Amino acid sequence: MGLFRLSGSDCTLMYQNMKSSMSGRLADLPEGREFVPQETMRAVVTDAYGMPNRLKVNQVPRPSLREHEILVRVCAAAVCRGDTYLLAGKPYLLRLSGYGLFRPLRAIPGQSFSGVIVELGSSVSAHRVGDSVYGEVSSGAFAEFVACDASRLAPKPVNASHAEAAALALSGVAALQGLRDVGRLQPGESVLINGASGSVGTLAVQIAKALGATVTAVCSTRHAERLRKMGADDIIDYTQSDYTRCGMRHDVIFDLVANHTLRDNQRALKPKGRFVAAAIPQGRGWIGPVAWMLKLAIADALSRLNFRSMFAEPNRADLEHLARMVDGGLLRPLVERRYSMFNIAQAYAHVASGHAQGSSVMEVLP
């Protein structure tokens, strides 16, 4: 199972806001286009958990702003693996974390986005109307406008398109925090990235190289050459070999797939190695994720190795750090496919297949 968010403040409940806010500060958009406040917008919505065909495009109320929020005209939003789990409502533990027990409480999905600021909440001073920004919300990004807490936004990298920036926000923060903070990856160490071809994995390969590590990427045959170009030193083709049984040992394993047991992963770690779980195995019912967390805690307590789970927490400092990496030529998000708002179900299906290379992005036409 891929990375998904279990916690975080709710930046906006867009579908509950029945009137547009006129209390924020307004100004002209770039290229002289004036932003005209409007009460409705187009958005991808769902009213039930299930398959992507439940998604549809509706005209819905435009979000109003709280004083610490920013209204962004969305240019692009990434379809992340976690979005597919939120749509399905599985594992069921997600539903208890604020997403709705029997149906989604947040009608508009989407987390990772990039766009242009059109309105500022009354207490926001670190941004300006007309700035290009990127960031993350807990839901609501698959729309023409999204309201986001100012602390979860940063200036878009100059050398990245809006599509690339949307692919960077959630996945880049996950890769950076997983390797740097949880994995404590140091220069000269070796890291294995299981699931290196996906949206988080392709960024993790590049970030690990920037941190001075030797990188082993686990992927299928068709992704190997791309990952070598991104900086992977070694490739393990999982269709030909099992990384837990090939005799290689690593200082850090960054696991984005969760398709091996913890005992198996121990064989691939050096003494005092660190295992970072950024994924949870497919489990039945409610107990699957809980059981995995318990196993991690027991393994960490009883072994000289470190076993940690991680949940990325977006913040301005890390988003700014990632932007500097992009503008410095150290990092480049990989956008595999681009979709319109009206064929978003195809994007979900592609990402859910587990065979995506890099990110899939929904582009919002003006």
N, C-alpha and C positions, 0 to 999 in steps of 0.2 A: 504494500500500500504506500502511496506517495505521501508527501508532506501535506498536512492540513492544519488549520488553526483551530485550537480548542479554547482559546481565551483571547482577551483583548477587548478594549472598550468599543462600544457600538458607535461608529462615527455618525451614522444617520439612519433613520428609518424612513426611507424616501417615500414609500407608498402611503405613509400615515400623514404626511404633511399636505393639507388641503389648500393652503394658500402660499403664494410666493412671498418671500421676505423682501421688503424694500428698505430694511434698516441698514444694510451693508453699504460699503462704498463702491460705487460704480465708476467705470471709465471706459474709454475706447479700447477695442481690441487692436492687435497689430494689423498692419496694412490698412489702417483707417476704418476698419469695420466696426461699427458701433454695436455694442451689446444691448439688445432690447429685451428687458425683462419679460418673461412669459410665464404663464401659470402651468403649462403642461410641457411635456417632452416625450420623445420616443424612448422606450426602454424594453429590454428583454425581461419577461416576467414568468413566474411559475406559481401555481397555487397548490401544488401537491408534490410530494416526493415521488421519484420515479425515473423514467428514461428521458433522454434528451428531447424526445418528440413532445414532451409536455411544455417545452419552452415556446413562447410566442412573443411577438413584438406588439406592444400596446402603447397607446397614448396615456400617460399617467401624470399625476401632479409633480411639478418640479420641486426639488427639495428646498426648504427654507434653511436658514443658517442659525446656528447658535453662535454666541459671541466669539468662541475660540476656533471656529471653523472657516473653511475657504470653499467657495464654489468654483469648480473647475469644469470647463467645457471639455469633455472627453474626446481625445483624438484617437486613442487606441487603448485596448484593455486586453491583457493576456488571459487565455484560458488555461488555468493551472490544473494539475492532477487533483489537488485538493478541492477544486470547484466541482469535479465530477462526483466526489464523495458527498459533498454537501447537497448536491442535487439528488443523489440517491438516498440520502439520509442514513448512510451506513459508513462505518459501524454505528450502531444505535446510540452509543455513548455520545456521539455528536449532538444528538437531539436534546440531551440533558444539559448541554453546555450553552444553551441560550438560542438554539436555532429552531426550536419548536418540536414538541413531542409527536404530534400526529400530522402536522403539515408545516411547511416553512413559515416562520414568523416574518422573515425578510423576503419580500416578494421579488426583489431585483437582485440577482446574483452578481458575482464578479468582485475581485479583490485588488488586482494589480493593474495600474493604469498610468497613463501619461496624457497631459493636456495643457490647456491655457487657462490661467486664472481670470475669472470674469467678475468676481465679487468677493469682498473680504468681510469677515465678521468684525464686530466693533472693537474687539480687543487684539486683533491681529496686526502686528507691525513689522514682522520679519519678511513679508512678501509684498509684491506690488501687483496690481491688476495689469494684465498683459504678459506677465512672466510665464514661461513654459516650465512646468513642474512635473514631477512624477512621484508616485507613492502608493500607499496601500490603505484600503478600508476593509472592514470585516464583511461588507456586502454593499452592493449598489453601483459597481463600476460599469456594468453592461448597460449603459444608458448614455444619453446625450450630455447630461450633467451629473456630477456627483459632488456631494458635500463631504469634506474630509477634515479631520482634526489637523491643525497646522503643524503639530509635532510629527506627523507621519508623512510630511511632504518635504521635498528638497528640489532645488533647481535641476531641470533636466540636463543630462550631459550634453555639451555643445556638439560633440562629435557623434551623437546618436540620434536616430530618427525617433519619432514618438512610438512607433511600433517596437523598436529595440529597447527604448526606455521602459515601456510597459512590461516587456519580458524580463527586465532587470529588477524591478522593484521587489516583489515578493521572493522570487527565486534567488536573486543576488544576495539579499539579506540572509536568507536561509543558508546559502553556501558559505558566506563570510562568517556568520556567527557559529555555524557548525564546525568549521575548520579552525578558526582563530580562537574563539572563546571556549567552546565545549571541548574540542579536540586538542587545543593548545599546541597546534602544529608549529614546529620550530624550523628554522633554516637547517638544511642538511638531513632532515628526517625524511622518512618514506611514508607515503599515504596511499592507500588503496581506496578507490571510489567505486562502489558497487551501484550500478545504474548511471554510468557516466554519460550516457548519450541523451538524457532527458534535459528538461529546462534547468533544473538545479545542477545536475551533473556536469553539463557543458561549462557552466560558470564555475563550478567547483574545481574543475581541472585547471582552468586559467588562474583562479585565485590561489590555489595551492602552489602553482609555479611561481607566482608573484611573491609568495611567502618563502620561497627558496627551497621547496621540498622536491623530492623525486616522486613522480606520480605514476601509479599503475591504474589504468582505466579498465573496468569490466564492462563489456558491451558485446553486441552481436557483430558478426562479420561485416555487415554493410556499414557500420558506424566507425570501424577501426581507423580508416584513413583520415576521416574528418577529425577525430580526436587526436591523432598524431600531429596534425597541423595546428591544433590548439595547444600543443605542448606536452601531451602525455608521453612519458619516457618508455613505458611498457604497456602492452595491450594484452588482456586475457579475454579471449573469445569464449563466452559462456556456453556457446553451442558445441565447443570442442573440449573445454577444460573447466574444472571446478576450482575456483580460486582458493578454497579452503583445503584442497588436497594436492596442490601443485608444488608444495615445499617452500614457497616464498613467505617471508614474514615481514610485517610492517609495523611501524610505530603507531600509525593511526589507520583505522578502517572507518570510512564515512559511508554508512549504509543507507541507501535511498530506495531499497527494494524490499528488504526483510524476507528474503527467500532462503535463508540458512539459519540453523539453530545457533544459539549462543555458544554451545559446545564446539560446533564446527568452526565458528569464527575464532575461538581461542587458538586453534591450530595455526591461524594465519597472522597472529599477533606476536610481536617480540615481547620479551619480559618487560613488564611495566607498560605494555602497550595500552592504547586507548581506543575503545569502540564507541562510536557516536551513532546512535539510532535516530535517524530522521524519518523513519517509516515504521509502520506497525503492520504485522502480518494480517492477512485476511482471516478474520475470526467470526465465529458464529454468535449470533445473539448479542447480548450486552457484555459478556464477560471477556471476549477476545482481547480488546485493548488493555483491560485491567490486568489480565493474566500476563501479558507481555511486559507491562511495566513492573509487575511483581518479580518476574524472572530477571529483569535487568537489575533490580535492586538487590536481589539475592546474589546474583553473580558478582556484582560489584563488592558486596560485603564479604564474600567468601574467597575471592580471588585476589592475587596481586595485581591483576589487570584492572583497568577502569572501564566500567560499562555505564554509559550515560545516554539518556534520551534528551531530545531537544525540541523546542518549539520556538520558531523565530519570532522575534518581537521587533516590529518596524520602528525606526527612530530616525530623526533627521541626521544625526551624526554619521550613522552607517550609510544612509543613502547618499550623503555628500561624499563619503569616502569612496563608494562605488563609482560615483560620477567622476571623481578625480582619476580613478583607475582607467575608466573608459577614455577620458580625454587625454590621458598620458600614454595611451596605446597598450596598456597592460591587459585590457579586458574588452571583449566584444560579445554582446548577446547574440545568440543564433536564433533567428526567426525562420522557422521551417515553412509555415503556411500562414496565409492571411485570409480572413473571412469577413463578410459583411455581417451586420446585425441580423439580417434575415436568413442567413444559413449558419447561425451559431450552433444549431444542433449537430451539424456535421463536425464542427470543431470539437465539441464535447465527445462525440463518438471516436474521433481520431485520437484525442488525448487519452481517453479511457482504454483504448486498445493496448496501451503500454508499449507501443513501438514508435512513438514520436521521436524525432531528432530535434533537440532544442525546443523552442516554444511555438505555440500556435496563438495568433493574435487576431482579435476582432478590431477592425478599423471602422471608425464612425465617420460617415461622410457628412460634410457640412450641409 
